[in-house]
Amino acid sequence: MDAKQLKIEAARVALEHVEDGMRLGIGTGSTAEEFVRLLAVKVADGLSIIGVPTSERTAALCTELGVPLSTLEETPELDLTIDGADEIDPQLGLIKGGGGALLREKIVAAASEKMLVIADASKLVDTLGKFPLPIEVNEFGLGATKIAIAKVAADLGLEGPLEIRMTNGKPFVTDGGHLIIDASFGRIPDTRALSDALHAIPGVVEHGLFLGLADAAVVAEAGHGVRTVRAVA
């Protein structure tokens, strides 16, 4: 199977966790979109759910395919969120935000009783950090914020380029109106310490370390099928 087929198979197994009447957080990204397409078929066949999308992009796809939507204001408590990830470590710590929706994704995940991650096996890593860490920042004070990020990273023995994410020659702007710094730190031995340090910087809105949020991951691997991964004790 190619990468797209693997994503579809993971999404198909994840869909088995969706029950009639659920309040469902719906993620952002290529794997999450495959889930939305399969979910829409179930909805058309009579499955009753209400979805809360994590991005305008996901909302548009759900609307196009007939998946009923709500907002966190209307539906502030969710039963399950299903979303993809850019990296998954053995404790189910995640790096997310490659699709630029990390703030809303984290808010939705935190509002959910459970979070299920869908991915192909290439996303499994021993230590988070090979994928650049997305850090959502306020445009005001950007230079000072970058310096502060570099300083807290250095205190933790981390260094690497801090690049403003660009699209079509202009800075990428999130649905919340913020910018994203992609931090290429490499391996991050102490993800909790980095998370806490980044949260203490006033210009940082949120970051892509999702720690203690995922309950399980549905992972598809060529030649090995689909398996459910849970945190290593």
Secondary structure, 3 states (H helix, E strand, C coil): CCHHHHHHHHHHHHHCCCCCCCEEEECCCHHHHHHHHHHHHHHHCCCCCEEEECCHHHHHHHHHHCCCECCCCCCCCEEEEEECCCEECCCCCEECCCCCCHHHHHHHHHCEEEEEEEEEHHHECCCCCCCCEEEEECCCCHHHHHHHHHHHHHHCCCCCCEEECEECCEECCCCCCCEEEEECCCCCCCHHHHHHHHHCCCCEEEECEECCCCCEEEEEECCCEEEEECCCC
